[in-house]
Amino acid sequence: MESLVERLEDEEGVKVAKLEVWHNEVNAKLMREYDKGFCGGVPFFYNKKTGKWICGSADYERLKKWALE
């Protein structure tokens, strides 16, 4: 997913925050708060503006729609 996120940032000018959750309990707690039990793993994408999320891998068009809605 990293290459798709980089492409999204380059082509659309959006910034996707990347948080390490395996070794950082603060980030892991934040992920669990946003996740609300829907996904339970990574990758997990959450759009704070829309409240929409993506659990797991996604194609570029889905990622773009998620980011730009």
C-alpha positions as CSV (number, residue, x, y, z in Angstrom):
1,M,0.0,0.0,0.0
2,E,2.9,2.3,0.6
3,S,3.5,2.9,-3.2
4,L,-0.2,3.7,-3.7
5,V,-0.2,6.1,-0.8
6,E,2.9,7.8,-2.2
7,R,1.2,8.1,-5.6
8,L,-1.9,9.6,-4.0
9,E,0.2,12.1,-2.1
10,D,2.1,13.0,-5.3
11,E,-0.8,13.2,-7.7
12,E,-3.5,14.6,-5.5
13,G,-1.5,16.7,-3.0
14,V,-3.0,15.0,0.0
15,K,-1.1,14.0,3.1
16,V,-1.6,10.6,4.7
17,A,-0.3,10.3,8.2
18,K,1.6,7.0,8.8
19,L,1.6,5.8,12.3
20,E,3.6,2.9,13.6
21,V,1.4,0.8,15.8
22,W,3.4,-2.3,16.6
23,H,6.0,-0.7,18.9
24,N,4.1,2.5,19.8
25,E,1.3,1.9,22.2
26,V,0.0,5.5,21.9
27,N,-0.5,5.1,18.2
28,A,-1.9,1.6,18.7
29,K,-4.5,3.0,21.1
30,L,-5.4,5.7,18.6
31,M,-5.9,3.1,15.9
32,R,-8.2,1.1,18.1
33,E,-10.2,4.2,18.9
34,Y,-10.7,5.0,15.2
35,D,-11.1,1.3,14.2
36,K,-14.0,0.7,16.7
37,G,-13.6,-3.1,16.1
38,F,-14.2,-2.9,12.4
39,C,-10.8,-4.0,11.2
40,G,-8.5,-5.0,14.0
41,G,-5.3,-4.9,12.0
42,V,-3.2,-3.1,9.5
43,P,-3.2,-1.5,7.0
44,F,-6.0,0.6,8.4
45,F,-6.9,3.9,6.8
46,Y,-9.2,6.4,8.6
47,N,-10.4,9.7,7.1
48,K,-11.0,12.1,10.1
49,K,-13.0,14.5,7.8
50,T,-15.5,11.9,6.6
51,G,-15.3,9.2,9.3
52,K,-14.8,6.6,6.5
53,W,-12.2,3.8,6.7
54,I,-10.5,1.2,4.7
55,C,-9.5,-2.1,6.2
56,G,-6.7,-4.0,4.5
57,S,-5.4,-3.5,1.0
58,A,-7.3,-1.5,-1.6
59,D,-6.7,-0.5,-5.2
60,Y,-5.7,3.0,-6.1
61,E,-9.1,4.2,-7.2
62,R,-10.7,3.1,-3.9
63,L,-7.9,4.8,-1.9
64,K,-8.3,8.0,-3.9
65,K,-12.0,8.0,-3.4
66,W,-11.5,7.5,0.3
67,A,-9.0,10.4,0.5
68,L,-10.9,12.9,-1.7
69,E,-14.5,12.5,-0.6
